[in-house]
Amino acid sequence: MSSKLLTIRDVADYLGVPVNTLYQWRTKGYGPEGRRIGKYVRYRPQDVETWVEQQGEV
């Protein structure tokens, strides 16, 4: 276990979007894949990076 899981706030800050936008994206199946850990949503850094890179692809 080498990489720390990101909070929804971490991802929102990284992407420059409001936290509520990430919650809305999750309900629509859009955005980086988040995992529920207990009552919290956490993101793997590599999943966020992969999603960002895919946004530039056509």
C-alpha positions in Angstrom: 0.0 0.0 0.0 2.1 2.9 -1.3 -0.5 5.5 -2.4 -2.8 7.3 -0.1 -6.5 7.4 -1.0 -7.8 10.9 -1.8 -10.8 12.4 -0.1 -13.6 14.0 -2.2 -12.2 17.4 -1.1 -8.7 16.4 -2.4 -10.2 15.5 -5.8 -12.4 18.6 -6.0 -9.4 20.8 -5.3 -7.3 19.0 -7.8 -9.9 19.2 -10.5 -11.0 22.8 -9.6 -14.6 21.9 -9.2 -17.0 22.1 -6.2 -17.4 19.1 -4.0 -21.1 19.0 -4.9 -20.2 18.6 -8.5 -18.3 15.4 -7.7 -21.3 14.1 -5.8 -23.6 14.9 -8.8 -21.1 13.2 -11.2 -21.2 10.1 -9.0 -25.0 9.8 -9.2 -24.7 10.2 -13.0 -21.9 7.7 -13.4 -19.5 10.4 -14.6 -16.1 11.5 -13.2 -13.3 9.5 -11.7 -14.2 6.3 -10.0 -14.7 6.6 -6.3 -15.0 3.8 -3.8 -17.1 3.8 -0.7 -15.0 3.0 2.4 -17.6 2.8 5.2 -19.6 6.0 5.0 -16.8 7.9 3.1 -16.0 8.1 -0.6 -12.3 7.7 -1.4 -10.4 7.9 -4.7 -7.3 6.2 -5.8 -4.8 8.7 -7.3 -4.2 6.6 -10.4 -8.0 6.4 -11.1 -8.2 10.2 -11.0 -5.1 10.6 -13.2 -6.5 8.1 -15.7 -9.9 9.8 -15.9 -8.2 13.2 -16.4 -6.1 11.9 -19.2 -9.1 10.3 -20.9 -10.9 13.6 -21.0 -8.5 14.9 -23.7 -9.1 11.8 -25.9 -11.5 11.9 -28.7 
